[in-house]
Amino acid sequence: MFSVAGFLITMRESIEAALIIGILLTYLSKMGHKELRKDIWLGTIAAILTSVGAAMLFYFVLGGFEQYEEIIEGFAMIIAAIILTWVIIWMMKTGKDMKGKLEDRIELTISKEKRFGLIFLAFISVFREGIETVLFMVGVVTVETNVWAIIWSSIAGIAVSVVIAIALFWSGQKINLKHFFNITSVILIIFAAGLFAHGLHEFQEIGWFGSEDFFFQRIVWDTSAVLNDKTMELGKFLRALVGYQDKPTRLELISYVTYVIGASIGIILIKRPGRKDKQEVEEEETDEISIEKTLDPLPSETSIEEAVKTNY
């Protein structure tokens, strides 16, 4: 079985991390400090290893409290859903400023001559993407039971992101990252709504919302005979990706629809034309990223700038 959610999450977060690394490396070259690029790579490697360690810690911690399994999984899914949605909306709002903020931090770090400043800057910037991925994957693991499928799907997502990053920075191909992030944002918002509803389902299982006769506990429909979400592969796939339930309660259905509508309103408010100043509108006129081939093994400053401008 293939975990689409795991694949999309790791691919998206890995591409964001690649953009950050590219910005840091390119600006150091522009400032004439190519000798400091090794600090960026050290910080990046440390961030990746720390993120992997955090993932293993989360996995073993969640598996060590079987008597509180429903409570832990419920909170894990709800927290992951909220963080995932917040990150998507936050990046849509602030993504275009990422390049400038990172460059300002590089200049400040170099001016203060801090020995480990650049290592720490790279570490924090990449680790943020890594820990976000870990939190999102905790939600995926609580919904999907095949851990190995999640692992291989995540590795595939990282591999695809590496290919996209290479094409973006070195090949000269045109890649529309703006539309890519918009499409994956919609898919992940729906996935987050499913996580949120599944989290409430776990609390229903332990009786936190009263008996089965309570209004919100009543089942809306029963399609378990046609598309079972636990025994049929298609049902399990839809359960993991879009939060499908063969016997949803009123609370789950209401929370799912409300979450999708609320998140959609947030995205619309962020992206509506009235919120954009003249400079942002001019920046969005260029929808595709065009990278010219250069002899320098690093991406050009223009390619990085265009990549950030068209992220969201």
N, C-alpha and C positions, 0 to 999 in steps of 0.2 A: 504494500500500500504506500502511496506517495502522499506526503503532507504538504498540501498546497499552501496552507497558512505558514508553516515553517519555512518553506521555500521563499515566499514573498517577503516575509519579515526579514530574514537574514540577507536577502538580495538587496532590499531597499536600504537597510541600515549600513551594509557594507559599501554601497555606492556613496552614501553620505560620508562615511569615514574616508573613502578614497578622495573625495573632493576636498575634505579638510587637509589631508596629507599633501595633496597637490598644491593647495594654496600656500601652506607653510614652506614647502620646498622651493616653490617658484619665487616667493617673495625674498627668501634668503639669497637666492641667486641674483635677483634684481639688486639687492643691497650690497652685493659683492662679498657675501659671507658664505660661500659654498662649503667652506671647511666646517661649518656648523650644521650641515645637513645630517651628519651622523647622529647628532643629538635628537633630531626629529625621529629618525629610525629607531633609536634606542627607546624613546618614549612610546613610540607606536608598538614596538614588540612587547614592552612591559605592560601596556594597556591590554593587548590581546591576551597575554598569558593571565593577567589578573581577571579578565572577563571570563575566561575558561574556568579558572578556579572558582569564581563566583557562581557560575552555572552548576558546577559539580556540588558546591556547598548547598545551593538551593535544592537541588535534586535529592540529596541525601537527607537534608533537614525535613523536607516535605514527606519523605518516606519513613521518617523515624517517629511519627506521631499518628499511628494507625487508629488509635482510639478517638482522635479528634480529626479524622480524615475529612469528613464533610465540612466541618467548620473551616479548616485550613484551606481546603480547595475552594470553598465558597468565597472567602476573602481574597484568595490569590487571584481568582478569575475576575472579581469585581475591581480590584486594584489595578490589575493588568489592563482591563478594558478602559478604565478612566485615564491611566497614564498614556496608553496608546493613542487615545483620542486627543488628549491634551497635547502630546508631542506633534501630532499631525497638524492641528490648528496652530500651534505655536510656530512651527516651521513655516507654515504658509504666511504667517504674519511677519516673521523676522528673518526668513531665509536669505532675502536679498542683501541684508546687512552683514552676513556672515563673513564675507571676504574682508570688508573694512575693519571689522572688529578684531579678526585674527591678525591682520597686519599691524594694527595699533598695539596689540599685545606683544608682537614680536619686537617692534621698535622699543617699547618700554622695557622689555626684558634685556635686550642688548645694551640699551643705554645704562641700565643699572649694573651691567656686567655680572649678573648672577650665574654662577658656574652651572647649576642644574636648572636654570630657569626655562630654557627651551625644551629640555627633556620633560619637565613637569608640564609645560604648556601642551606639548604633543600628547603626553599621557592623559591629561584631563580631557582634552578635546576628543580623543579617540575612545577613551574609557567611557565617556558619557554615552556614545553610541553603543558600546559593548554592553553596558549595564542595562540600557533600554532594551536591547535585544534579549538579554537574560530574563528580564521581567516579563516581556511579551511571551517568551517561550515557556515560562512557568504556566501561563494561561493555556498555551497550546497543549502542554503535557497533561494538564488536568482534564482536558476534553478528549484528547486522543490517547488511546491505550498502547499503541505500537511505538515504543520509544525509539527503536532502531529506524523505523520509517521516518520519524522526525529528525533523527541525527543525519541520515543520509540525504534527506530533503534539504536540510540546512546547509550541509556541505555543498550540495548542488547549487544552492542559492548564492553561497560565497563564491563558488567557481564562476558562475555566470556574471556576478558583479565584477570579478577580476577581468574577465573578457571585455565587459562594457567599459571599464575604466581604461584599459589599454587602448581600445578603439577610440575612446574619447580624447585621451591625451596624446596619442602618437600616430594614429592611422590616417587622419585627414578625412574620415567618414563623418557624415552628418547624422547626429543622434538627437532625437527630440526628447530630452529629459523632462521637459515641462509636462508634456502629455503623459509620459511614463509615471511621474510622481502623482499626477492628478488621478490617473486610473487606479494605481495601487492604493491611493488614499481612500477612494470610494470602497474598494474591496475590503480594506482593513477596517474601515468604519463599520461595515456590515458584520465583519468578523468580531469586532469589539462589542457590538450589540448582542451577538450570540453569546459571547463570554459573560456579559453582564447578566443576561437572562439565565444562563447556566449556573452562575453564582447564586442567584436567588433560588434556583431549583434545589441546590444543595441545602440551603437553609429550610426549604419546604420539607425536604426529606427527614429532617430531624425535628420537625414540628414547630418551628419558630413562628409560623404564620397560622397556627391553629389547625383544626381538624379538616378532613376532606370536605366537610359540609359547609365550610366557610366560603363566602362568595368568591374570593380571589383564589381559592384552592380548587375550584371546580374545573374539570377538563373541558376545553373548548371543542376539540375534535379528537378522533382516534383513527389514525391511518397506519397503525402498527401492522395490520394484516396485509397492507399494500406496499408500504415503504417503511419497514422497521428501522429505527435509528441505532439499533444495537446488534442486529444479526445480519442485515443486508448491507453489502459494500457501498451501494449508492447512498443509502440512508446514513451510514457512518461518515461517508465523505461530505454529505451536505450538513451533517451535524457539526463536523469539525470546521467547515469553511464558513457557513452562513448561519449556524446556530439552529438548524432544523430540529424540531421535536415532533415525534409521531403522536404524542399525547400531551400537548402543552396546556398548562393551566392558564386561567385568565390573568393571573399576576405575571407570568412569563411572557404572554403575548403582549400585554399592555406595556410592560417594561421594555420589551424588544422594540416595538413600534415607537414608543416615546424616545428611546435612546437614539434611534436612527433619525427621527425628526429633529431632535435637539441638536445632535451633532451636525446635521445638514444645515440647520439655521446658523450655527456657529461658523461653518465654512463659508456660507453665503455672505454673512456679515463681514467676514474678513476679506473676501475677494470682490465684494461689490465695488463698482467703479467710483462711487463717492468717497471711498476711503483712500484712493490712490492719488498721489500728487503727480504733477506733470512729469517729473523725472521717472517715476515708476511706470507710467503709461508708455513713455518712450522706450524704456528698457524692455517692456513686454512685447513691443512690436517685432522683436527678433525672436522667433519661436524655436529656431533650430540652432544647434551648436556646430560651427564649422571650424575645424582645426587644421591649420596648415602644417604640413610636414616640415620639420626642422632637423638640423644635424645635432642639435642639443638633445641628449637623452631625456631631459626633463620637459614637461609640457610648457608651452609658451604662456606668458602672463595673460594674453588675450583669451586663450582657450579656457583657462581657469575662470576668468571673469565672466565669460559667456555661460559657462556651466552653472555658476552660482546664480546668475541673473535668471536663468530659465528653469531653475529647480522647481519653483512653485508659482 
